């Protein structure tokens, strides 16, 4: 009798648990089904920003031979990513620190030449710049890169610099200037020295994808794993991260729901992304001026666009970018700067304009092997002191070759104008580069 009563009690308890679980499951289903198309699209565009960084990290370690806390010294022009700055020589690294281990950074004394040791987190957010502007009390020498909150004893001649995350990406820049060989010598004097071997969690290996075929609903198959692989240090991300988790549940709830998510990504998210690429910020004189670059706050969509079209972008305190997309590679364009508004008059350091393709955002091969113009180019000025830059597939006969950037005939391309150490009217948005004027070839040949 006692055994029968015990079995009956256990049966009722199990039945109660199943009913309770069913209620919980039903609540979850109701919650995920209530996700709007906008919720799903926002979740996708948010997560995609992290996916672009994960893609590059995997390429760095598996294709480029990166090792933790080791600098990759790039030759001038020796990079193959989106929207490179060909005015500088790059140093790249992935940094790892933990509660017990730090990394010593050595920066040589640099005078009369732009440089910055630029560090970003796994979402593409700038977390540190070391240069004479940000560290006037110590613009060169030794720095101990430490995990914030750790308590290690560091060398007396090193300045402690706290990092908010355990792993980060470096994209250091050193202006080539007039003496390229001198820049290369200085580059090799940047050094990293580990204090010990930090505990490094294996990085998340996202399946490879291309810009022509971005991931669909499959991006959410392990969305929680992607989110947990790197903290987002920006405030106000709780809501969109919650949406990501709910979309993951929706994708896993069945084929019908997965199909819905996939359709929303194709019909809404990717179209919005394409529009954001065309006009990534406020537009003036035909040029878009993205705001909040490098430190995006709650504007995760801009962060995703930048991670796609110009990964590892620095913040506006270092440089300001203007972008002109969808230009006709077969056309002849001219851009004229007035004598009192020449590009060099708008910067403390240097300026440049670069031509890249409209899909991968990489430099376009041309017979001259000229991919940009800048303050070091042997430009010819007009009789009135103004400056005209030419963008065309073939050089117009009556315009100087020194001022010409070749463009891809029959294809679209983008231009990026950079101002390093921008003037106040660029910073406050009252100035932008002059627009391009499309010429009739019969008038200029």
C-alpha positions as CSV (number, residue, x, y, z in Angstrom):
1,X,0.0,0.0,0.0
2,X,2.8,2.4,0.9
3,X,4.7,1.5,-2.3
4,X,1.6,2.2,-4.4
5,X,1.1,5.5,-2.7
6,X,4.7,6.4,-3.3
7,X,4.5,5.5,-7.0
8,X,1.3,7.5,-7.4
9,X,3.0,10.5,-5.8
10,X,6.0,10.3,-8.1
11,X,3.7,10.0,-11.1
12,X,1.7,13.1,-10.1
13,X,4.9,15.0,-9.5
14,X,6.3,14.1,-12.9
15,X,3.0,15.0,-14.5
16,X,3.1,18.4,-12.8
17,X,6.6,19.0,-14.0
18,X,5.6,18.2,-17.5
19,X,2.7,20.5,-17.4
20,X,4.8,23.3,-16.0
21,X,7.5,22.7,-18.6
22,X,4.8,22.8,-21.3
23,X,3.6,26.2,-20.0
24,X,7.2,27.5,-20.0
25,X,7.7,26.2,-23.6
26,X,4.4,27.7,-24.7
27,X,5.5,31.0,-23.2
28,X,8.8,30.9,-25.0
29,X,7.0,30.1,-28.3
30,X,4.6,33.0,-27.9
31,X,7.5,35.3,-27.1
32,X,9.6,34.4,-30.2
33,X,6.6,34.4,-32.5
34,X,5.9,37.9,-31.3
35,X,9.2,39.1,-32.8
36,X,8.5,41.7,-35.5
37,X,10.3,41.8,-38.8
38,X,12.2,44.9,-37.5
39,X,13.2,43.0,-34.4
40,X,14.6,40.1,-36.5
41,X,16.3,42.5,-39.0
42,X,17.9,44.5,-36.2
43,X,19.2,41.4,-34.5
44,X,20.8,40.2,-37.8
45,X,22.5,43.6,-38.5
46,X,23.8,43.6,-34.9
47,X,25.2,40.1,-35.0
48,X,26.6,40.6,-38.5
49,X,29.0,43.3,-37.2
50,X,30.6,40.7,-34.9
51,X,30.7,38.2,-37.7
52,X,32.8,40.5,-39.9
53,X,35.4,40.7,-37.1
54,X,35.4,36.9,-36.5
55,X,35.9,36.4,-40.3
56,X,38.9,38.6,-40.3
57,X,40.3,37.1,-37.1
58,X,40.1,33.6,-38.6
59,X,41.8,34.8,-41.8
60,X,44.5,36.5,-39.7
61,X,45.5,33.4,-37.8
62,X,44.8,30.7,-40.5
63,X,45.9,32.5,-43.7
64,X,48.2,35.4,-42.5
65,X,50.1,33.5,-39.9
66,X,49.3,35.7,-36.9
67,X,50.5,34.7,-33.4
68,X,49.3,36.2,-30.1
69,X,51.4,39.1,-29.0
70,X,53.6,39.2,-32.1
71,X,53.7,42.1,-34.4
72,X,53.2,41.6,-38.2
73,X,55.3,44.3,-39.9
74,X,53.7,45.2,-43.2
75,X,55.7,46.5,-46.2
76,X,54.4,49.8,-47.6
77,X,51.3,49.0,-49.6
78,X,51.5,45.4,-48.3
79,X,47.9,44.9,-47.2
80,X,44.9,43.3,-48.9
81,X,41.8,44.4,-46.9
82,X,39.0,46.8,-47.4
83,X,39.8,50.5,-47.8
84,X,43.4,50.4,-46.8
85,X,45.3,53.7,-46.1
86,X,48.2,53.6,-48.4
87,X,49.8,56.7,-46.9
88,X,51.1,54.7,-44.0
89,X,53.0,51.6,-43.1
90,X,51.0,49.2,-40.9
91,X,51.8,47.1,-37.9
92,X,49.3,44.5,-36.9
93,X,48.8,42.2,-33.9
94,X,46.4,40.4,-31.8
95,X,47.0,41.1,-28.1
96,X,46.1,38.8,-25.2
97,X,46.4,39.6,-21.5
98,X,44.8,38.2,-18.4
99,X,44.7,38.7,-14.6
100,X,48.3,37.5,-14.2
101,X,50.1,38.5,-17.4
102,X,50.7,41.7,-19.3
103,X,52.4,42.8,-22.5
104,X,55.2,45.4,-22.8
105,X,54.9,47.7,-25.8
106,X,57.9,49.7,-26.9
107,X,57.4,52.7,-29.2
108,X,60.4,54.5,-30.6
109,X,60.8,58.3,-30.6
110,X,59.0,59.7,-33.7
111,X,59.2,63.3,-34.7
112,X,57.6,65.1,-37.6
113,X,55.6,62.1,-38.8
114,X,52.1,60.9,-37.9
115,X,51.8,57.7,-35.9
116,X,49.4,55.9,-33.6
117,X,49.2,52.6,-31.8
118,X,45.6,51.8,-32.4
119,X,43.7,49.0,-30.5
120,X,40.2,47.7,-31.0
121,X,38.0,45.1,-29.4
122,X,36.2,42.1,-31.0
123,X,33.3,44.3,-32.2
124,X,35.5,46.8,-34.0
125,X,35.4,49.4,-31.2
126,X,38.4,51.6,-30.7
127,X,39.7,51.1,-27.1
128,X,43.1,52.8,-27.2
129,X,45.3,55.1,-29.2
130,X,48.9,55.8,-28.1
131,X,50.6,58.8,-29.7
132,X,51.8,62.3,-28.8
133,X,48.2,63.6,-28.7
134,X,46.7,61.0,-26.4
135,X,49.8,60.5,-24.2
136,X,51.6,63.9,-24.3
137,X,53.3,63.0,-20.9
138,X,54.8,59.9,-22.5
139,X,54.6,59.8,-26.3
140,X,57.2,57.1,-26.7
141,X,59.0,54.5,-24.6
142,X,57.6,51.5,-22.7
143,X,54.0,50.8,-21.9
144,X,52.6,47.9,-19.9
145,X,49.3,46.7,-21.5
146,X,47.3,45.2,-18.6
147,X,43.9,43.8,-18.1
148,X,41.8,46.4,-16.2
149,X,41.4,45.4,-12.6
150,X,44.5,43.1,-12.5
151,X,47.3,43.7,-10.0
152,X,50.7,42.9,-11.5
153,X,54.0,44.4,-10.7
154,X,55.3,46.1,-13.9
155,X,58.8,47.5,-14.7
156,X,59.5,50.9,-13.3
157,X,60.2,52.5,-16.7
158,X,56.9,51.4,-18.2
159,X,53.6,53.3,-18.0
160,X,50.6,51.1,-17.1
161,X,47.8,51.2,-19.7
162,X,44.6,49.3,-18.8
163,X,42.6,47.4,-21.4
164,X,38.9,46.7,-20.9
165,X,39.1,43.2,-22.6
166,X,41.4,40.2,-22.5
167,X,41.9,40.1,-26.3
168,X,42.2,43.0,-28.8
169,X,43.3,43.8,-32.3
170,X,46.1,46.3,-33.2
171,X,46.3,48.3,-36.3
172,X,49.2,50.7,-35.8
173,X,49.9,53.3,-38.4
174,X,53.1,55.2,-39.3
175,X,53.1,57.9,-42.0
176,X,55.4,57.1,-44.9
177,X,56.1,60.7,-45.6
178,X,58.9,61.8,-48.0
179,X,61.4,59.3,-46.6
180,X,59.8,55.8,-46.9
181,X,63.0,54.0,-45.9
182,X,63.1,55.9,-42.6
183,X,59.5,54.9,-42.0
184,X,60.3,51.2,-42.5
185,X,63.3,51.5,-40.0
186,X,61.0,53.1,-37.4
187,X,58.3,50.5,-38.0
188,X,60.7,47.7,-36.9
189,X,61.4,49.5,-33.6
190,X,57.9,49.0,-32.4
191,X,58.1,45.9,-30.2
192,X,55.9,43.6,-28.0
193,X,57.3,41.6,-25.1
194,X,55.2,39.2,-23.0
195,X,55.5,39.0,-19.3
196,X,54.3,35.4,-19.3
197,X,51.9,33.2,-21.2
198,X,48.3,34.4,-20.7
199,X,45.4,31.9,-20.7
200,X,43.8,32.4,-24.1
201,X,40.4,30.9,-24.9
202,X,40.3,29.6,-28.5
203,X,38.7,32.2,-30.7
204,X,35.2,31.5,-32.2
205,X,35.7,29.9,-35.6
206,X,32.7,31.2,-37.6
207,X,32.1,29.5,-41.0
208,X,33.7,31.5,-43.8
209,X,31.4,33.6,-46.0
210,X,32.0,36.2,-48.7
211,X,30.6,39.7,-49.2
212,X,28.7,38.4,-52.3
213,X,27.0,35.7,-50.2
214,X,26.4,36.9,-46.6
215,X,25.0,34.4,-44.1
216,X,21.3,34.1,-43.7
217,X,19.4,32.4,-40.9
218,X,22.3,30.1,-40.2
219,X,24.1,33.1,-38.5
220,X,21.7,32.4,-35.6
221,X,22.4,28.7,-35.3
222,X,24.8,29.5,-32.5
223,X,24.0,33.2,-31.9
224,X,24.5,32.8,-28.1
225,X,28.0,31.3,-28.7
226,X,28.9,34.3,-30.9
227,X,27.6,36.8,-28.3
228,X,29.4,35.0,-25.5
229,X,32.7,34.9,-27.5
230,X,33.3,38.6,-26.9
231,X,31.6,41.1,-24.6
232,X,30.2,44.2,-26.2
233,X,31.5,47.1,-24.1
234,X,29.0,49.6,-25.5
235,X,26.1,50.6,-23.3
236,X,22.5,50.2,-24.4
237,X,23.0,47.0,-26.2
238,X,20.9,44.8,-23.9
239,X,17.7,45.2,-25.9
240,X,19.2,44.2,-29.3
241,X,21.2,41.3,-27.7
242,X,18.0,40.0,-26.2
243,X,16.4,40.1,-29.7
244,X,19.4,38.0,-31.0
245,X,18.8,35.4,-28.3
246,X,15.1,35.3,-29.2
247,X,15.8,35.0,-32.9
248,X,18.1,32.1,-32.2
249,X,15.2,30.3,-30.4
250,X,12.9,31.1,-33.3
251,X,15.3,29.7,-35.9
252,X,15.6,26.5,-33.8
253,X,11.9,26.1,-33.3
254,X,11.2,24.7,-36.8
255,X,11.6,24.9,-40.5
256,X,8.7,27.3,-41.0
257,X,10.1,29.8,-38.5
258,X,13.6,29.4,-39.9
259,X,12.3,30.2,-43.4
260,X,10.6,33.3,-42.1
261,X,13.9,34.6,-40.6
262,X,15.8,33.8,-43.8
263,X,13.2,35.7,-45.9
264,X,13.3,38.7,-43.6
265,X,17.1,38.8,-43.8
266,X,17.0,38.7,-47.7
267,X,14.1,41.0,-48.2
268,X,14.7,43.5,-45.4
269,X,18.1,43.3,-43.6
270,X,20.3,43.0,-46.7
271,X,18.5,45.8,-48.5
272,X,18.9,48.0,-45.5
273,X,22.6,47.1,-45.4
274,X,23.0,48.0,-49.1
275,X,21.4,51.4,-48.5
276,X,23.6,52.1,-45.5
277,X,26.6,51.3,-47.6
278,X,25.5,53.7,-50.3
279,X,25.0,56.5,-47.8
280,X,26.8,55.6,-44.5
281,X,26.2,59.0,-43.0
282,X,25.2,62.6,-43.6
283,X,25.6,63.6,-47.2
284,X,27.0,66.9,-48.5
285,X,28.5,67.8,-51.9
286,X,27.9,64.1,-53.0
287,X,30.1,62.9,-50.1
288,X,28.8,60.9,-47.1
289,X,30.3,61.7,-43.8
290,X,29.9,58.8,-41.3
291,X,29.6,60.0,-37.8
292,X,30.7,58.2,-34.7
293,X,33.3,56.1,-36.5
294,X,35.5,54.1,-34.3
295,X,33.4,54.6,-31.2
296,X,29.8,53.9,-32.2
297,X,27.8,54.1,-29.0
298,X,24.4,52.6,-29.7
299,X,24.7,53.0,-33.4
300,X,25.5,49.3,-34.1
301,X,24.3,49.5,-37.8
302,X,27.0,52.0,-38.7
303,X,29.5,49.8,-36.9
304,X,28.4,46.8,-39.0
305,X,28.7,48.8,-42.2
306,X,32.2,50.0,-41.3
307,X,33.3,46.5,-40.3
308,X,32.3,45.4,-43.8
309,X,33.6,48.3,-45.8
310,X,36.6,49.5,-43.8
311,X,37.4,47.2,-40.9
312,X,39.6,48.5,-38.1
313,X,38.5,52.2,-38.6
314,X,39.9,54.7,-36.1
315,X,37.8,57.3,-34.3
316,X,37.2,60.8,-35.3
317,X,39.8,62.2,-33.0
318,X,42.4,60.7,-35.2
319,X,40.9,61.0,-38.7
320,X,37.7,61.9,-40.6
321,X,36.6,60.1,-43.6
322,X,34.3,61.1,-46.5
323,X,32.9,58.5,-48.8
324,X,31.5,58.7,-52.3
325,X,29.9,55.5,-53.6
326,X,28.6,54.2,-56.9
327,X,30.8,56.2,-59.2
328,X,30.8,55.3,-62.9
329,X,34.2,53.8,-63.8
330,X,33.7,54.7,-67.5
331,X,33.1,58.4,-66.9
332,X,35.5,61.3,-66.6
333,X,35.1,63.2,-63.3
334,X,37.0,66.2,-62.1
335,X,37.2,67.6,-58.5
336,X,38.5,71.1,-58.0
337,X,39.6,72.6,-54.7
338,X,39.7,76.4,-54.5
339,X,43.1,78.1,-53.7
340,X,42.0,78.9,-50.2
341,X,40.6,75.4,-49.5
342,X,43.3,73.1,-50.7
343,X,43.3,69.7,-49.0
344,X,46.6,70.3,-47.1
345,X,45.2,73.5,-45.6
346,X,42.5,71.3,-43.9
347,X,44.8,69.0,-42.0
348,X,47.5,69.1,-39.3
349,X,49.1,65.9,-40.7
350,X,48.1,64.6,-44.1
351,X,45.2,63.9,-46.5
352,X,44.6,61.3,-49.2
353,X,41.9,60.1,-51.6
354,X,41.7,56.4,-52.6
355,X,39.8,54.5,-55.2
356,X,38.4,51.0,-54.3
357,X,35.9,48.6,-55.9
358,X,32.2,48.7,-55.0
359,X,32.0,45.1,-53.6
360,X,35.1,44.0,-51.7
361,X,36.2,47.7,-51.2
362,X,39.8,46.8,-52.2
363,X,42.2,48.7,-54.4
364,X,41.7,48.3,-58.1
365,X,44.7,47.2,-60.3
366,X,45.7,49.7,-63.0
367,X,48.7,50.1,-65.3
368,X,50.1,53.0,-63.4
369,X,49.9,51.1,-60.1
370,X,48.5,54.4,-58.7
371,X,45.7,53.8,-56.2
372,X,45.5,57.2,-54.4
373,X,46.7,60.7,-54.4
374,X,47.9,62.6,-51.3
375,X,50.0,65.4,-49.9
376,X,53.2,63.6,-51.1
377,X,52.0,63.3,-54.7
378,X,53.7,65.6,-57.3
379,X,50.5,67.4,-58.0
380,X,50.2,70.3,-60.6
381,X,48.1,73.3,-59.6
382,X,46.0,75.4,-61.9
383,X,47.1,78.9,-62.9
384,X,44.9,80.5,-60.2
385,X,46.3,78.3,-57.5
386,X,43.4,75.8,-57.3
387,X,43.8,72.1,-57.6
388,X,42.0,69.7,-59.9
389,X,41.9,65.9,-59.4
390,X,40.8,63.6,-62.2
391,X,39.0,60.3,-61.9
392,X,38.7,58.4,-65.2
393,X,39.6,55.1,-67.0
394,X,41.9,56.9,-69.4
395,X,43.8,60.1,-68.9
396,X,42.2,63.1,-70.7
397,X,44.7,64.6,-73.0
398,X,44.7,68.2,-71.7
399,X,44.9,67.3,-68.0
400,X,48.1,66.4,-66.0
401,X,48.8,62.7,-65.4
402,X,50.1,63.6,-62.0
403,X,46.6,64.5,-60.9
404,X,44.9,61.4,-62.3
405,X,43.5,58.4,-60.5
406,X,42.6,55.5,-63.0
407,X,39.1,54.1,-62.5
408,X,37.7,50.7,-63.6
409,X,36.0,51.1,-67.0
410,X,32.5,49.6,-67.1
411,X,32.3,49.1,-63.3
412,X,31.2,51.0,-60.2
413,X,33.8,52.2,-57.7
414,X,34.0,54.1,-54.4
415,X,36.2,56.9,-53.2
416,X,37.4,57.5,-49.7
417,X,38.8,61.0,-48.8
418,X,40.8,61.0,-45.5
419,X,41.8,64.0,-43.4
420,X,44.3,63.2,-40.6
421,X,44.3,65.9,-37.9
422,X,41.3,67.6,-39.5
423,X,40.5,71.3,-39.3
424,X,37.7,72.5,-37.1
425,X,35.3,73.1,-40.0
426,X,35.6,69.5,-40.9
427,X,35.1,68.3,-37.3
428,X,32.0,70.5,-36.9
429,X,30.6,69.4,-40.2
430,X,30.5,72.8,-41.9
431,X,33.0,71.7,-44.6
432,X,33.2,68.7,-46.9
433,X,35.2,68.0,-50.1
434,X,33.9,69.6,-53.3
435,X,31.7,67.3,-55.4
436,X,32.8,65.6,-58.6
437,X,31.8,67.1,-61.9
438,X,31.0,64.6,-64.7
439,X,32.7,65.8,-67.9
440,X,31.8,65.4,-71.5
441,X,34.9,63.8,-73.0
442,X,34.6,65.8,-76.2
443,X,35.2,69.0,-74.3
444,X,38.4,67.9,-72.5
445,X,40.1,65.7,-75.2
